[in-house]
């Protein structure tokens, strides 16, 4: 590993703010536990709070732009150091960025503190700040291949703005479709990153030959997701034709599945950090295809099938990735605590129960939401318990980071 930070200066920084993955992985995971717990209580009417936009809006928004974007920020702000060889954001600037994210979570949950307009502004400010910090080192060494993530974060900001606009202009902008656009954006980013790292992770973890990427397949896989995102983002202007959305979703799922099979998932079954990642990509691929079918066949409940992508796909990939990245970047071997296998399995069950339970027994929907929510809480609580000590302490090998 390259030495790109002075160790003496590093030791003067609180370990939590020595690199982007530390605060955002830990707080993002913890926030997801709090957000799901609050959502279940709101759904049941057990608590009487009024987050910005109401409970339904808040749940969709915070799982995408609160939890999801915290993890994305932590990943990108850490990865850019490896990409460029330049020191990543840390110290006071990282702490300020983290505080801005945290302020967004508080302001949306308790909008009376700042008022609706200022709460919206605070929340919208986070991703452009991440994009600016990310762009500086990439532009400094003219590494334009990775500049892709800067406009992608800009599109995330547009999707977030559309979500907020749906509060103020509900007759023109659909909260549901703005949220779906956000989900597709996260799925697209995961798909792009998976194409870059999963074949390498699989080869290294199983001591096998790395699968050779096919450029045309990557383009079809990611291009179909990009097209879906654009169509959903433009819904206030062009509307949404469920037939075309369904067809593109089916193709997106098929392309994702073909690419996943080329990565030989069956050789990963003995490696928790790999099978958890591969299962999540499978859930994402199958979820996309089944969701597409649901838009063509009304009897299939698309609102439940979306959770196969959000829980099984996005939630599963996030849990697997932050478990792996946190070990590597805190100077530890890539062997997660044994109980993390339980966390990975719980996430698998959560996605299946939430997606298929209400479809088969709609009268038991609340029970399935409770069970799925509990399994999510178990998964990310286990991550927090086992990984918080790693993220709050200096690297085990004494290196910076």
VOPAGU-2260 file (C-alpha; in pm, 1 decimal, decimal comma):
REM VOPAGU-2260
SITE   aa  ch    i         X         Y         Z
SITE  UNK   A    0       0,0       0,0       0,0
SITE  UNK   A    1     134,7     341,7     -91,6
SITE  UNK   A    2     228,6     579,9     188,9
SITE  UNK   A    3      43,7     897,4      94,0
SITE  UNK   A    4      -9,3    1045,9     439,5
SITE  UNK   A    5     240,3    1154,1     704,7
SITE  UNK   A    6     188,8     918,9    1002,2
SITE  UNK   A    7     269,3    1183,2    1263,3
SITE  UNK   A    8       4,8    1418,2    1123,3
SITE  UNK   A    9    -234,4    1126,3    1095,9
SITE  UNK   A   10    -204,7    1047,9    1466,2
SITE  UNK   A   11    -327,9    1395,4    1552,3
SITE  UNK   A   12    -661,1    1323,1    1381,1
SITE  UNK   A   13    -941,5    1139,4    1562,2
SITE  UNK   A   14    -948,0     788,6    1407,0
SITE  UNK   A   15   -1314,2     827,6    1304,6
SITE  UNK   A   16   -1218,4    1112,3    1068,3
SITE  UNK   A   17    -903,6     968,1     912,8
SITE  UNK   A   18   -1075,1     848,2     594,3
SITE  UNK   A   19   -1423,8     877,0     446,2
SITE  UNK   A   20   -1538,6     517,4     497,5
SITE  UNK   A   21   -1507,1     541,3     875,8
SITE  UNK   A   22   -1779,1     793,2     971,6
SITE  UNK   A   23   -2010,8     723,6     678,8
SITE  UNK   A   24   -2009,6     343,3     700,5
SITE  UNK   A   25   -2060,9     345,1    1076,2
SITE  UNK   A   26   -2318,9     623,1    1090,8
SITE  UNK   A   27   -2493,5     504,3     773,6
SITE  UNK   A   28   -2537,5     153,6     914,0
SITE  UNK   A   29   -2654,3     287,7    1250,4
SITE  UNK   A   30   -2891,8     531,1    1082,6
SITE  UNK   A   31   -3045,7     250,2     876,7
SITE  UNK   A   32   -3129,9      69,0    1200,9
SITE  UNK   A   33   -3289,4     382,6    1347,6
SITE  UNK   A   34   -3472,5     466,5    1023,3
SITE  UNK   A   35   -3624,6     119,2     982,2
SITE  UNK   A   36   -3727,9     107,6    1347,9
SITE  UNK   A   37   -3892,7     449,5    1322,2
SITE  UNK   A   38   -4062,2     356,0     994,7
SITE  UNK   A   39   -4219,4      42,6    1142,4
SITE  UNK   A   40   -4342,4     243,6    1441,0
SITE  UNK   A   41   -4479,6     513,7    1211,4
SITE  UNK   A   42   -4645,8     253,4     989,9
SITE  UNK   A   43   -4809,6      98,1    1292,5
SITE  UNK   A   44   -4912,6     435,1    1435,5
SITE  UNK   A   45   -4709,6     366,2    1749,9
SITE  UNK   A   46   -4541,4     708,8    1743,6
SITE  UNK   A   47   -4675,9    1048,2    1650,2
SITE  UNK   A   48   -4404,8    1244,6    1473,1
SITE  UNK   A   49   -4434,8    1433,4    1147,1
SITE  UNK   A   50   -4115,3    1413,3     941,3
SITE  UNK   A   51   -4081,4    1631,3     634,4
SITE  UNK   A   52   -4313,9    1505,6     362,1
SITE  UNK   A   53   -4489,7    1260,3     595,0
SITE  UNK   A   54   -4389,2     908,1     696,0
SITE  UNK   A   55   -4413,3     745,8     351,1
SITE  UNK   A   56   -4203,2    1014,5     182,3
SITE  UNK   A   57   -3951,5    1014,5     466,8
SITE  UNK   A   58   -3906,0     636,3     455,2
SITE  UNK   A   59   -3840,4     630,6      80,2
SITE  UNK   A   60   -3616,1     935,7      87,2
SITE  UNK   A   61   -3406,6     842,8     386,9
SITE  UNK   A   62   -3333,7     487,2     279,0
SITE  UNK   A   63   -3208,7     617,9     -57,7
SITE  UNK   A   64   -3059,2     959,5      10,9
SITE  UNK   A   65   -2992,4     926,9     383,9
SITE  UNK   A   66   -2863,4     572,4     429,9
SITE  UNK   A   67   -2770,3     484,6      71,0
SITE  UNK   A   68   -2588,7     807,6      -9,6
SITE  UNK   A   69   -2395,0     797,6     318,8
SITE  UNK   A   70   -2249,5     460,9     218,0
SITE  UNK   A   71   -2186,7     581,2    -137,6
SITE  UNK   A   72   -2007,5     890,0      -6,5
SITE  UNK   A   73   -1792,8     681,3     227,8
SITE  UNK   A   74   -1702,2     440,0     -49,9
SITE  UNK   A   75   -1616,4     703,3    -311,3
SITE  UNK   A   76   -1424,1     931,2     -74,4
SITE  UNK   A   77   -1213,6     630,1      23,0
SITE  UNK   A   78   -1173,4     483,8    -325,2
SITE  UNK   A   79   -1056,7     813,4    -477,2
SITE  UNK   A   80    -740,0     790,6    -266,0
SITE  UNK   A   81    -659,0     453,5    -425,0
SITE  UNK   A   82    -750,6     577,5    -772,2
SITE  UNK   A   83    -537,3     891,2    -764,1
SITE  UNK   A   84    -260,6     825,4    -512,6
SITE  UNK   A   85    -351,1    1156,1    -346,0
SITE  UNK   A   86    -455,8    1178,7      17,9
SITE  UNK   A   87    -830,6    1149,7      72,8
SITE  UNK   A   88   -1042,3    1397,1     265,2
SITE  UNK   A   89    -989,0    1371,5     640,3
SITE  UNK   A   90    -980,4    1566,8     963,6
SITE  UNK   A   91   -1187,5    1881,6    1001,1
SITE  UNK   A   92   -1311,1    1887,6     642,1
SITE  UNK   A   93   -1434,8    1528,0     666,1
SITE  UNK   A   94   -1594,5    1605,4    1003,0
SITE  UNK   A   95   -1772,0    1907,1     852,5
SITE  UNK   A   96   -1900,3    1698,3     560,9
SITE  UNK   A   97   -2022,7    1432,5     801,5
SITE  UNK   A   98   -2194,1    1694,7    1017,2
SITE  UNK   A   99   -2373,0    1828,8     708,4
SITE  UNK   A  100   -2506,3    1478,4     634,9
SITE  UNK   A  101   -2611,5    1434,5     997,9
SITE  UNK   A  102   -2780,7    1774,5    1002,5
SITE  UNK   A  103   -2981,2    1665,6     698,6
SITE  UNK   A  104   -3107,4    1358,3     882,5
SITE  UNK   A  105   -3213,5    1559,1    1187,1
SITE  UNK   A  106   -3374,5    1838,5     984,3
SITE  UNK   A  107   -3589,5    1597,8     780,2
SITE  UNK   A  108   -3699,6    1397,9    1082,9
SITE  UNK   A  109   -3775,7    1710,9    1286,5
SITE  UNK   A  110   -3855,8    1976,3    1024,1
SITE  UNK   A  111   -3994,6    2223,1    1278,3
SITE  UNK   A  112   -3638,8    2298,3    1390,8
SITE  UNK   A  113   -3541,1    2476,7    1068,0
SITE  UNK   A  114   -3866,5    2486,5     872,9
SITE  UNK   A  115   -3944,7    2296,4     553,1
SITE  UNK   A  116   -3752,3    2515,0     305,4
SITE  UNK   A  117   -3428,4    2531,1     502,6
SITE  UNK   A  118   -3451,5    2158,4     579,8
SITE  UNK   A  119   -3470,7    2091,3     206,2
SITE  UNK   A  120   -3171,8    2317,2     136,6
SITE  UNK   A  121   -2961,9    2148,7     406,8
SITE  UNK   A  122   -3039,1    1803,8     270,4
SITE  UNK   A  123   -2971,9    1901,5     -91,9
SITE  UNK   A  124   -2632,9    2053,4      -4,7
SITE  UNK   A  125   -2463,1    1727,3      92,4
SITE  UNK   A  126   -2414,9    1549,2    -241,7
SITE  UNK   A  127   -2278,0    1853,7    -432,2
SITE  UNK   A  128   -2018,2    1892,4    -155,4
SITE  UNK   A  129   -1921,0    1526,1    -192,1
SITE  UNK   A  130   -1899,7    1568,0    -570,8
SITE  UNK   A  131   -1674,1    1875,2    -536,8
SITE  UNK   A  132   -1437,4    1702,7    -293,1
SITE  UNK   A  133   -1431,1    1391,2    -513,1
SITE  UNK   A  134   -1359,6    1587,3    -831,1
SITE  UNK   A  135   -1055,6    1779,1    -703,4
SITE  UNK   A  136    -800,5    1493,9    -690,1
SITE  UNK   A  137    -941,0    1327,6   -1003,6
SITE  UNK   A  138    -902,5    1649,0   -1204,1
SITE  UNK   A  139    -564,1    1721,6   -1047,3
SITE  UNK   A  140    -410,5    1414,7   -1211,8
SITE  UNK   A  141    -646,3    1413,4   -1513,4
SITE  UNK   A  142    -785,8    1069,1   -1432,4
SITE  UNK   A  143   -1100,1    1121,5   -1637,4
SITE  UNK   A  144   -1212,1     756,9   -1628,5
SITE  UNK   A  145   -1318,3     799,6   -1265,9
SITE  UNK   A  146   -1467,1    1143,6   -1324,2
SITE  UNK   A  147   -1783,2     952,1   -1421,3
SITE  UNK   A  148   -1887,0     948,8   -1055,2
SITE  UNK   A  149   -1898,4    1329,2   -1030,3
SITE  UNK   A  150   -2180,0    1380,4   -1286,4
SITE  UNK   A  151   -2347,4    1071,7   -1137,7
SITE  UNK   A  152   -2356,0    1246,0    -797,6
SITE  UNK   A  153   -2496,4    1552,4    -975,4
SITE  UNK   A  154   -2778,8    1336,1   -1112,4
SITE  UNK   A  155   -2830,8    1201,2    -760,4
SITE  UNK   A  156   -2875,3    1562,1    -650,4
SITE  UNK   A  157   -3134,1    1615,9    -925,5
SITE  UNK   A  158   -3320,8    1303,9    -814,1
SITE  UNK   A  159   -3307,4    1425,5    -455,8
SITE  UNK   A  160   -3435,9    1766,2    -565,9
SITE  UNK   A  161   -3720,5    1594,4    -749,2
SITE  UNK   A  162   -3807,6    1402,8    -433,5
SITE  UNK   A  163   -3823,8    1728,7    -239,2
SITE  UNK   A  164   -4019,8    1898,1    -518,0
SITE  UNK   A  165   -4282,9    1625,5    -490,1
SITE  UNK   A  166   -4365,1    1764,4    -143,7
SITE  UNK   A  167   -4422,5    2115,4    -272,8
SITE  UNK   A  168   -4576,6    2027,0    -612,6
SITE  UNK   A  169   -4753,8    1692,8    -557,7
SITE  UNK   A  170   -4989,1    1747,6    -852,3
SITE  UNK   A  171   -4695,8    1762,3   -1096,3
SITE  UNK   A  172   -4429,9    1536,9    -945,8
SITE  UNK   A  173   -4483,1    1185,7    -811,7
SITE  UNK   A  174   -4302,4    1094,4    -490,0
SITE  UNK   A  175   -4324,6     731,7    -596,1
SITE  UNK   A  176   -4156,0     773,2    -934,0
SITE  UNK   A  177   -3897,7    1017,7    -798,9
SITE  UNK   A  178   -3813,7     755,4    -536,6
SITE  UNK   A  179   -3796,6     482,2    -801,1
SITE  UNK   A  180   -3552,9     698,9    -997,3
SITE  UNK   A  181   -3336,8     721,5    -685,5
SITE  UNK   A  182   -3345,6     342,8    -645,6
SITE  UNK   A  183   -3242,2     296,8   -1009,2
SITE  UNK   A  184   -2957,0     542,5    -962,2
SITE  UNK   A  185   -2822,5     347,1    -665,1
SITE  UNK   A  186   -2867,7      24,1    -863,5
SITE  UNK   A  187   -2678,2     176,0   -1156,4
SITE  UNK   A  188   -2388,8     285,1    -936,3
SITE  UNK   A  189   -2373,4     -59,2    -773,8
SITE  UNK   A  190   -2380,9    -222,7   -1116,5
SITE  UNK   A  191   -2092,3      -6,7   -1241,7
SITE  UNK   A  192   -1883,7     -72,7    -930,4
SITE  UNK   A  193   -1968,9    -444,6    -932,0
SITE  UNK   A  194   -1837,5    -474,5   -1285,5
SITE  UNK   A  195   -1510,0    -323,1   -1169,5
SITE  UNK   A  196   -1449,8    -508,8    -844,4
SITE  UNK   A  197   -1656,1    -829,9    -817,4
SITE  UNK   A  198   -1452,8   -1032,8   -1071,0
SITE  UNK   A  199   -1132,8    -927,3    -890,9
SITE  UNK   A  200   -1276,8    -995,3    -543,7
SITE  UNK   A  201   -1400,1   -1336,2    -661,5
SITE  UNK   A  202   -1067,1   -1433,1    -816,7
SITE  UNK   A  203    -865,1   -1318,5    -513,7
SITE  UNK   A  204   -1099,4   -1473,7    -259,0
SITE  UNK   A  205   -1119,1   -1813,4    -431,4
SITE  UNK   A  206    -764,1   -1823,6    -573,7
SITE  UNK   A  207    -902,2   -1867,3    -925,6
SITE  UNK   A  208    -861,3   -1689,8   -1258,3
SITE  UNK   A  209   -1039,1   -1357,5   -1291,6
SITE  UNK   A  210   -1337,2   -1357,4   -1528,6
SITE  UNK   A  211   -1265,8   -1156,0   -1843,2
SITE  UNK   A  212   -1507,0    -863,4   -1876,9
SITE  UNK   A  213   -1712,4    -817,8   -2192,9
SITE  UNK   A  214   -1736,5    -449,6   -2280,8
SITE  UNK   A  215   -2061,4    -491,5   -2478,1
SITE  UNK   A  216   -2227,2    -674,8   -2189,3
SITE  UNK   A  217   -2124,6    -407,0   -1939,7
SITE  UNK   A  218   -2264,3    -142,1   -2172,0
SITE  UNK   A  219   -2597,6    -321,7   -2209,7
SITE  UNK   A  220   -2620,4    -393,3   -1835,7
SITE  UNK   A  221   -2543,6     -41,7   -1721,6
SITE  UNK   A  222   -2702,0     129,7   -2021,7
SITE  UNK   A  223   -3041,6     -28,6   -1957,5
SITE  UNK   A  224   -3030,6      92,3   -1595,0
SITE  UNK   A  225   -2927,3     439,9   -1709,6
SITE  UNK   A  226   -3219,1     449,8   -1954,2
SITE  UNK   A  227   -3461,9     347,3   -1679,3
SITE  UNK   A  228   -3324,4     619,0   -1453,6
SITE  UNK   A  229   -3367,3     884,3   -1722,1
SITE  UNK   A  230   -3724,3     778,7   -1799,8
SITE  UNK   A  231   -3819,7     782,0   -1431,9
SITE  UNK   A  232   -3651,8    1117,2   -1369,1
SITE  UNK   A  233   -3837,2    1268,3   -1664,0
SITE  UNK   A  234   -4177,1    1143,1   -1547,5
SITE  UNK   A  235   -4309,2    1498,1   -1476,0
SITE  UNK   A  236   -4248,2    1585,3   -1843,6
SITE  UNK   A  237   -4308,2    1266,6   -2040,4
SITE  UNK   A  238   -4513,3    1057,3   -1797,7
SITE  UNK   A  239   -4447,2     688,0   -1736,3
SITE  UNK   A  240   -4551,1     414,2   -1977,3
SITE  UNK   A  241   -4555,5      94,9   -1771,5
SITE  UNK   A  242   -4522,1    -127,0   -2078,0
SITE  UNK   A  243   -4190,7      23,8   -2187,9
SITE  UNK   A  244   -4062,9      44,8   -1830,9
SITE  UNK   A  245   -4149,2    -322,6   -1786,4
SITE  UNK   A  246   -3970,9    -434,0   -2103,9
SITE  UNK   A  247   -3652,7    -238,9   -2018,9
SITE  UNK   A  248   -3656,3    -375,7   -1662,8
SITE  UNK   A  249   -3674,8    -732,8   -1793,9
SITE  UNK   A  250   -3379,3    -677,6   -2025,8
SITE  UNK   A  251   -3185,3    -503,2   -1746,8
SITE  UNK   A  252   -3240,6    -807,0   -1526,0
SITE  UNK   A  253   -3139,7   -1051,9   -1797,5
SITE  UNK   A  254   -2817,6    -861,7   -1878,2
SITE  UNK   A  255   -2733,6    -838,5   -1506,4
SITE  UNK   A  256   -2794,3   -1212,6   -1463,0
SITE  UNK   A  257   -2577,1   -1308,7   -1761,3
SITE  UNK   A  258   -2291,4   -1095,6   -1632,3
SITE  UNK   A  259   -2332,8   -1239,9   -1280,6
SITE  UNK   A  260   -2322,3   -1598,1   -1409,2
SITE  UNK   A  261   -1999,2   -1521,2   -1595,8
SITE  UNK   A  262   -1846,3   -1436,3   -1254,8
SITE  UNK   A  263   -1903,9   -1801,5   -1142,8
SITE  UNK   A  264   -2097,2   -1738,6    -819,5
SITE  UNK   A  265   -2100,2   -2110,1    -734,5
SITE  UNK   A  266   -1728,8   -2102,3    -647,1
SITE  UNK   A  267   -1789,1   -1845,8    -370,6
SITE  UNK   A  268   -2016,2   -2049,4    -141,8
SITE  UNK   A  269   -1743,7   -2111,0     116,6
SITE  UNK   A  270   -1645,2   -1743,6     145,5
SITE  UNK   A  271   -1900,1   -1527,3     336,6
SITE  UNK   A  272   -1770,9   -1195,5     202,5
SITE  UNK   A  273   -1820,0   -1331,5    -150,3
SITE  UNK   A  274   -2139,5   -1538,2    -138,8
SITE  UNK   A  275   -2318,0   -1251,0      34,1
SITE  UNK   A  276   -2211,4   -1015,8    -243,4
SITE  UNK   A  277   -2303,1   -1259,3    -518,9
SITE  UNK   A  278   -2642,2   -1340,2    -370,4
SITE  UNK   A  279   -2721,3    -969,1    -355,7
SITE  UNK   A  280   -2634,4    -923,3    -722,0
SITE  UNK   A  281   -2854,0   -1223,7    -801,4
SITE  UNK   A  282   -3139,3   -1064,4    -602,9
SITE  UNK   A  283   -3087,1    -742,1    -794,9
SITE  UNK   A  284   -3093,4    -921,4   -1132,3
SITE  UNK   A  285   -3394,7   -1136,4   -1048,4
SITE  UNK   A  286   -3569,1    -839,7    -887,9
SITE  UNK   A  287   -3525,5    -626,2   -1198,9
SITE  UNK   A  288   -3665,8    -896,8   -1426,1
SITE  UNK   A  289   -3957,7    -984,1   -1197,6
SITE  UNK   A  290   -4034,7    -616,2   -1146,6
SITE  UNK   A  291   -4049,4    -576,7   -1522,7
SITE  UNK   A  292   -4297,5    -862,6   -1544,2
SITE  UNK   A  293   -4506,7    -696,7   -1270,8
SITE  UNK   A  294   -4543,6    -387,2   -1488,2
SITE  UNK   A  295   -4683,2    -606,0   -1766,5
SITE  UNK   A  296   -4901,1    -829,6   -1547,4
SITE  UNK   A  297   -5105,5    -624,9   -1296,5
SITE  UNK   A  298   -5167,1    -928,2   -1070,6
SITE  UNK   A  299   -4800,3    -920,3    -961,9
SITE  UNK   A  300   -4766,1    -650,3    -690,0
SITE  UNK   A  301   -4481,6    -429,0    -809,5
SITE  UNK   A  302   -4476,4    -227,4    -483,6
SITE  UNK   A  303   -4363,2    -540,4    -298,6
SITE  UNK   A  304   -4124,9    -662,8    -571,0
SITE  UNK   A  305   -3933,9    -333,0    -552,1
SITE  UNK   A  306   -3811,4    -453,0    -212,2
SITE  UNK   A  307   -3630,2    -743,8    -375,3
SITE  UNK   A  308   -3406,8    -479,5    -532,8
SITE  UNK   A  309   -3389,6    -241,4    -236,9
SITE  UNK   A  310   -3341,7    -497,1      42,8
SITE  UNK   A  311   -3194,3    -802,0    -129,2
SITE  UNK   A  312   -2996,9    -611,5    -391,8
SITE  UNK   A  313   -2897,3    -270,7    -255,9
SITE  UNK   A  314   -2910,1    -355,2     115,7
SITE  UNK   A  315   -2727,6    -684,7      60,6
SITE  UNK   A  316   -2452,3    -536,0    -156,8
SITE  UNK   A  317   -2401,3    -251,4      89,5
SITE  UNK   A  318   -2370,8    -487,1     386,3
SITE  UNK   A  319   -2127,8    -714,5     202,0
SITE  UNK   A  320   -1917,5    -427,9      67,0
SITE  UNK   A  321   -1886,6    -225,5     388,5
SITE  UNK   A  322   -1796,5    -547,2     573,7
SITE  UNK   A  323   -1514,9    -612,8     328,0
SITE  UNK   A  324   -1390,7    -255,6     275,0
SITE  UNK   A  325   -1384,8    -184,8     649,2
SITE  UNK   A  326   -1162,2    -486,1     712,0
SITE  UNK   A  327    -919,8    -401,1     433,6
SITE  UNK   A  328    -892,8     -31,4     513,2
SITE  UNK   A  329    -843,1     -84,7     886,5
SITE  UNK   A  330    -545,0    -312,6     818,8
SITE  UNK   A  331    -715,3    -644,1     893,7
SITE  UNK   A  332    -733,1    -970,9     706,3
SITE  UNK   A  333   -1046,0   -1026,2     498,0
SITE  UNK   A  334   -1206,2   -1256,5     751,8
SITE  UNK   A  335   -1528,0   -1111,0     896,2
SITE  UNK   A  336   -1647,0   -1200,3    1247,9
SITE  UNK   A  337   -1827,5   -1535,3    1238,8
SITE  UNK   A  338   -2165,4   -1387,2    1329,6
SITE  UNK   A  339   -2155,4   -1167,2    1019,3
SITE  UNK   A  340   -2261,8   -1478,0     826,8
SITE  UNK   A  341   -2581,9   -1455,8    1032,0
SITE  UNK   A  342   -2613,6   -1089,5     929,1
SITE  UNK   A  343   -2576,1   -1178,9     561,3
SITE  UNK   A  344   -2829,0   -1462,0     590,4
SITE  UNK   A  345   -3074,5   -1237,1     775,5
SITE  UNK   A  346   -3058,6    -988,1     488,2
SITE  UNK   A  347   -3136,8   -1265,4     241,0
SITE  UNK   A  348   -3441,2   -1368,5     445,7
SITE  UNK   A  349   -3552,6   -1007,7     490,4
SITE  UNK   A  350   -3565,5    -953,2     114,5
SITE  UNK   A  351   -3755,6   -1274,9      44,8
SITE  UNK   A  352   -4009,4   -1224,5     324,0
SITE  UNK   A  353   -4076,0    -858,8     240,0
SITE  UNK   A  354   -4106,7    -923,5    -133,5
SITE  UNK   A  355   -4303,2   -1247,4    -148,7
SITE  UNK   A  356   -4487,4   -1266,5     183,7
SITE  UNK   A  357   -4739,9    -986,7     115,1
SITE  UNK   A  358   -4783,8   -1116,1    -240,2
SITE  UNK   A  359   -4888,0   -1460,4    -120,2
SITE  UNK   A  360   -5078,1   -1355,1     193,6
SITE  UNK   A  361   -5178,5    -989,6     154,1
SITE  UNK   A  362   -5386,5    -998,8     472,3
SITE  UNK   A  363   -5062,8   -1067,0     668,9
SITE  UNK   A  364   -4869,4    -777,3     513,3
SITE  UNK   A  365   -4802,3    -603,6     845,7
SITE  UNK   A  366   -4658,8    -922,4     992,4
SITE  UNK   A  367   -4422,6    -965,3     697,4
SITE  UNK   A  368   -4311,1    -601,9     723,6
SITE  UNK   A  369   -4240,1    -653,8    1094,5
SITE  UNK   A  370   -4038,9    -971,7    1034,5
SITE  UNK   A  371   -3843,7    -823,0     744,2
SITE  UNK   A  372   -3774,4    -507,6     943,0
SITE  UNK   A  373   -3651,4    -713,1    1238,2
SITE  UNK   A  374   -3414,3    -907,3    1014,8
SITE  UNK   A  375   -3277,8    -579,8     871,5
SITE  UNK   A  376   -3223,4    -454,8    1227,4
SITE  UNK   A  377   -3036,1    -775,0    1314,0
SITE  UNK   A  378   -2814,2    -748,9    1004,6
SITE  UNK   A  379   -2698,8    -391,5    1049,5
SITE  UNK   A  380   -2691,6    -402,3    1429,4
SITE  UNK   A  381   -2445,4    -691,7    1404,1
SITE  UNK   A  382   -2235,4    -482,0    1165,9
SITE  UNK   A  383   -2235,1    -188,8    1409,0
SITE  UNK   A  384   -2147,4    -410,4    1706,7
SITE  UNK   A  385   -1854,6    -583,1    1536,9
SITE  UNK   A  386   -1722,5    -304,1    1317,9
SITE  UNK   A  387   -1762,1       3,9    1538,2
SITE  UNK   A  388   -1446,4     -84,4    1737,0
SITE  UNK   A  389   -1252,5    -118,3    1409,8
SITE  UNK   A  390   -1384,0     209,8    1268,2
SITE  UNK   A  391   -1330,8     405,5    1588,7
SITE  UNK   A  392    -969,6     291,6    1637,1
SITE  UNK   A  393    -650,0     343,3    1433,6
SITE  UNK   A  394    -558,5      85,5    1172,5
SITE  UNK   A  395    -444,5    -247,1    1316,0
SITE  UNK   A  396    -123,9    -237,7    1106,1
SITE  UNK   A  397     -25,9     111,4    1220,0
SITE  UNK   A  398     -57,3     264,7     872,6
SITE  UNK   A  399    -242,2     588,9     799,5
SITE  UNK   A  400    -606,8     570,2     703,6
